[in-house]
């Protein structure tokens, strides 16, 4: 997917106004990436395809209401992208202060009143979430262990993964009940998305 195709994908699904706001976020992200290691420098010229659409595609696998919890938000991927594309609350959890400073500043400058930022590990937060995402945080088994307290029987986990997604699911099934599906990513042939529901310990 080229950068033009990625922007066109966003514009077709979410309209020009949302694309414009995402473009403002891309500018913030690229500026901040020069100051701290938010995204790989090699992806800066592919930011729409590698980061924006890669984040936005997760919306198709989740309900459009309720609290969206993003664990290890880092650069705001997917959390801030999700917040720019849906109006319901988005909660960003990130333990590194330098990164949460960026997330808070970006959300304020973008006028995102639906965003809450926590400088904390996920284990130190509380409250049920309708959707949980985490991009490159931990293997499924570990992620469920540290974040299970934020989920309910109806929570949908939407987790971008690499080519080892299926083996992570098989490993998780040894210790966790639930419905697990592996979906293809539209941005990279070797990327997959794990969608899980009803996650609970065996």
DRENKEZA-779423 format. One line per field, with one value per residue (C-alpha): residue number from 1; residue in one letter; chain; x negated, y negated, z negated. Coordinates in Angstrom, 2 decimals. Last residue first. Example, Ala and Ser with C-alpha at 12.3 -4.5 7.8 and 13.67 -1.06 7.14 Angstrom:
REM residues 2
seq: [2, 1]
type: [S, A]
mol: [A, A]
x: [-13.67, -12.30]
y: [1.06, 4.50]
z: [-7.14, -7.80]
REM end
This chain:
REM residues 202
seq: [202, 201, 200, 199, 198, 197, 196, 195, 194, 193, 192, 191, 190, 189, 188, 187, 186, 185, 184, 183, 182, 181, 180, 179, 178, 177, 176, 175, 174, 173, 172, 171, 170, 169, 168, 167, 166, 165, 164, 163, 162, 161, 160, 159, 158, 157, 156, 155, 154, 153, 152, 151, 150, 149, 148, 147, 146, 145, 144, 143, 142, 141, 140, 139, 138, 137, 136, 135, 134, 133, 132, 131, 130, 129, 128, 127, 126, 125, 124, 123, 122, 121, 120, 119, 118, 117, 116, 115, 114, 113, 112, 111, 110, 109, 108, 107, 106, 105, 104, 103, 102, 101, 100, 99, 98, 97, 96, 95, 94, 93, 92, 91, 90, 89, 88, 87, 86, 85, 84, 83, 82, 81, 80, 79, 78, 77, 76, 75, 74, 73, 72, 71, 70, 69, 68, 67, 66, 65, 64, 63, 62, 61, 60, 59, 58, 57, 56, 55, 54, 53, 52, 51, 50, 49, 48, 47, 46, 45, 44, 43, 42, 41, 40, 39, 38, 37, 36, 35, 34, 33, 32, 31, 30, 29, 28, 27, 26, 25, 24, 23, 22, 21, 20, 19, 18, 17, 16, 15, 14, 13, 12, 11, 10, 9, 8, 7, 6, 5, 4, 3, 2, 1]
type: [X, X, X, X, X, X, X, X, X, X, X, X, X, X, X, X, X, X, X, X, X, X, X, X, X, X, X, X, X, X, X, X, X, X, X, X, X, X, X, X, X, X, X, X, X, X, X, X, X, X, X, X, X, X, X, X, X, X, X, X, X, X, X, X, X, X, X, X, X, X, X, X, X, X, X, X, X, X, X, X, X, X, X, X, X, X, X, X, X, X, X, X, X, X, X, X, X, X, X, X, X, X, X, X, X, X, X, X, X, X, X, X, X, X, X, X, X, X, X, X, X, X, X, X, X, X, X, X, X, X, X, X, X, X, X, X, X, X, X, X, X, X, X, X, X, X, X, X, X, X, X, X, X, X, X, X, X, X, X, X, X, X, X, X, X, X, X, X, X, X, X, X, X, X, X, X, X, X, X, X, X, X, X, X, X, X, X, X, X, X, X, X, X, X, X, X, X, X, X, X, X, X]
mol: [A, A, A, A, A, A, A, A, A, A, A, A, A, A, A, A, A, A, A, A, A, A, A, A, A, A, A, A, A, A, A, A, A, A, A, A, A, A, A, A, A, A, A, A, A, A, A, A, A, A, A, A, A, A, A, A, A, A, A, A, A, A, A, A, A, A, A, A, A, A, A, A, A, A, A, A, A, A, A, A, A, A, A, A, A, A, A, A, A, A, A, A, A, A, A, A, A, A, A, A, A, A, A, A, A, A, A, A, A, A, A, A, A, A, A, A, A, A, A, A, A, A, A, A, A, A, A, A, A, A, A, A, A, A, A, A, A, A, A, A, A, A, A, A, A, A, A, A, A, A, A, A, A, A, A, A, A, A, A, A, A, A, A, A, A, A, A, A, A, A, A, A, A, A, A, A, A, A, A, A, A, A, A, A, A, A, A, A, A, A, A, A, A, A, A, A, A, A, A, A, A, A]
x: [8.56, 8.26, 10.75, 11.01, 14.60, 13.55, 10.34, 9.40, 5.77, 4.62, 1.98, -1.09, -3.25, -1.28, -1.42, 1.15, 4.49, 3.79, 5.19, 7.48, 6.72, 9.70, 9.81, 12.92, 12.04, 10.45, 6.89, 3.94, 3.17, 5.14, 2.49, -0.16, 2.09, 2.91, -0.80, -1.45, 1.22, -0.16, -3.73, -3.64, -3.33, -0.62, 1.97, 4.28, 8.00, 9.34, 13.13, 14.61, 17.93, 16.91, 15.26, 11.79, 9.55, 8.54, 7.29, 4.54, 1.35, 2.21, 3.90, 0.82, -1.51, 0.36, 0.78, -2.91, -3.81, -3.61, -3.96, -0.66, 1.87, 5.62, 8.51, 12.17, 15.14, 13.02, 13.75, 12.07, 8.61, 5.03, 1.89, 1.43, 1.48, -1.78, -1.37, -1.41, 2.31, 3.80, 7.54, 8.89, 12.47, 11.81, 9.49, 8.85, 5.88, 3.55, 4.79, 4.43, 0.92, -0.17, 1.22, -0.38, -3.72, -3.85, -2.78, -5.84, -8.32, -6.64, -7.12, -4.49, -1.88, 1.89, 4.16, 7.90, 10.24, 13.80, 16.35, 16.11, 14.39, 11.78, 9.47, 9.58, 8.62, 5.59, 4.69, 4.74, 3.21, 0.53, 0.31, -3.51, -3.81, -0.32, -1.54, 2.01, 4.88, 8.26, 11.35, 14.29, 17.79, 19.12, 18.07, 17.77, 14.46, 13.01, 13.42, 11.84, 8.54, 8.04, 7.30, 4.02, 2.36, 3.97, 2.09, -1.15, -2.72, -0.51, -0.31, -3.83, -5.61, -8.35, -8.88, -9.08, -12.90, -13.17, -11.45, -8.69, -8.64, -12.38, -12.50, -13.28, -13.13, -10.13, -8.38, -8.25, -7.13, -4.36, -3.11, -2.95, -1.19, 1.30, 2.11, 2.58, 4.97, 7.02, 7.15, 8.14, 10.96, 12.23, 11.86, 14.10, 13.86, 14.00, 12.96, 10.54, 8.76, 8.29, 7.22, 4.56, 3.28, 3.37, 1.36, -1.17, -1.50, 0.00]
y: [21.94, 18.17, 15.91, 14.30, 14.04, 12.46, 12.47, 10.89, 11.52, 9.37, 10.52, 9.08, 10.91, 9.66, 6.02, 3.23, 5.02, 7.18, 10.70, 11.95, 14.53, 15.53, 16.51, 17.22, 17.67, 19.88, 19.17, 21.23, 23.65, 21.51, 18.81, 21.03, 21.83, 18.13, 17.22, 19.88, 18.33, 14.81, 15.74, 13.75, 10.48, 9.28, 6.54, 7.21, 6.52, 7.78, 7.53, 7.22, 9.06, 11.36, 8.39, 6.88, 4.53, 7.23, 9.38, 6.83, 8.33, 12.01, 11.47, 9.64, 12.35, 15.12, 13.00, 12.18, 8.64, 4.96, 4.84, 2.98, 3.39, 3.04, 3.56, 2.90, 2.58, 1.64, 2.29, 0.21, 0.18, -0.92, 0.19, 3.43, 1.44, -0.23, -3.92, -7.40, -7.49, -9.50, -10.09, -10.89, -11.82, -15.60, -15.33, -18.92, -17.96, -20.21, -18.66, -15.08, -15.80, -17.37, -14.50, -11.87, -13.71, -14.00, -10.37, -9.50, -11.34, -9.88, -6.23, -3.91, -4.18, -3.70, -5.52, -5.48, -6.22, -7.43, -7.32, -9.75, -7.49, -8.23, -10.66, -8.57, -5.45, -7.24, -8.43, -4.87, -2.85, -3.99, -7.04, -7.04, -4.95, -3.59, -0.70, 0.52, -1.06, -0.88, -1.70, -2.58, -2.07, -2.40, -1.46, 2.26, 3.79, 5.66, 2.95, 0.39, 2.27, 1.04, -2.45, -1.38, 0.15, -2.66, -5.24, -3.35, -1.51, -2.92, -6.56, -6.62, -5.26, -7.92, -7.79, -3.98, -3.68, -6.03, -3.37, -4.98, -6.86, -7.14, -10.65, -14.12, -13.59, -11.30, -14.29, -16.17, -13.07, -12.37, -15.94, -16.06, -12.71, -14.05, -17.02, -14.60, -12.61, -15.76, -16.32, -12.70, -13.08, -16.19, -14.58, -11.61, -8.46, -5.52, -7.04, -9.52, -6.82, -4.53, -7.51, -8.39, -4.81, -4.69, -7.91, -6.54, -3.33, 0.00]
z: [-32.60, -32.90, -31.10, -27.66, -26.45, -23.17, -21.12, -17.79, -16.80, -13.89, -11.40, -9.72, -7.16, -4.13, -5.30, -5.30, -5.03, -8.07, -7.95, -10.75, -13.43, -15.55, -19.23, -21.30, -24.94, -27.58, -28.68, -29.93, -27.11, -24.67, -24.97, -23.36, -20.40, -20.02, -20.11, -17.45, -15.24, -15.67, -14.74, -11.47, -13.31, -15.66, -15.97, -18.93, -19.04, -22.40, -22.58, -26.08, -26.57, -29.45, -31.16, -30.77, -32.75, -35.28, -32.37, -31.65, -33.12, -32.53, -29.17, -27.91, -29.17, -27.37, -24.23, -23.85, -24.99, -24.01, -20.22, -19.70, -22.49, -22.06, -24.46, -23.63, -25.98, -28.98, -32.65, -35.37, -36.90, -36.37, -38.21, -36.27, -32.99, -33.95, -34.55, -33.06, -32.24, -29.34, -28.88, -25.40, -24.40, -24.54, -21.56, -20.49, -18.29, -20.30, -23.54, -22.29, -21.00, -24.30, -26.34, -24.08, -24.02, -27.81, -27.94, -25.89, -28.07, -31.14, -30.13, -31.67, -28.88, -29.20, -26.74, -27.38, -24.48, -25.07, -22.20, -19.28, -16.76, -14.08, -15.88, -19.06, -17.07, -15.61, -19.11, -20.47, -17.61, -17.77, -20.01, -19.91, -23.05, -23.70, -25.83, -26.40, -24.44, -26.17, -24.11, -26.36, -24.97, -21.43, -17.91, -18.55, -17.39, -14.41, -11.78, -14.12, -13.93, -10.36, -11.72, -13.36, -10.27, -8.28, -10.38, -11.15, -8.22, -5.46, -6.55, -8.05, -5.00, -4.74, -8.50, -8.53, -8.39, -11.38, -13.52, -15.58, -18.89, -19.56, -20.98, -19.63, -15.85, -16.37, -17.94, -14.65, -12.74, -15.24, -15.33, -11.51, -11.42, -13.99, -11.75, -8.84, -11.03, -11.54, -7.78, -7.14, -9.67, -7.83, -4.39, -5.09, -7.19, -4.81, -1.47, -3.09, -5.10, -2.08, 0.04, -2.53, -2.40, 1.40, 1.58, -0.92, 1.07, 0.00]
REM end
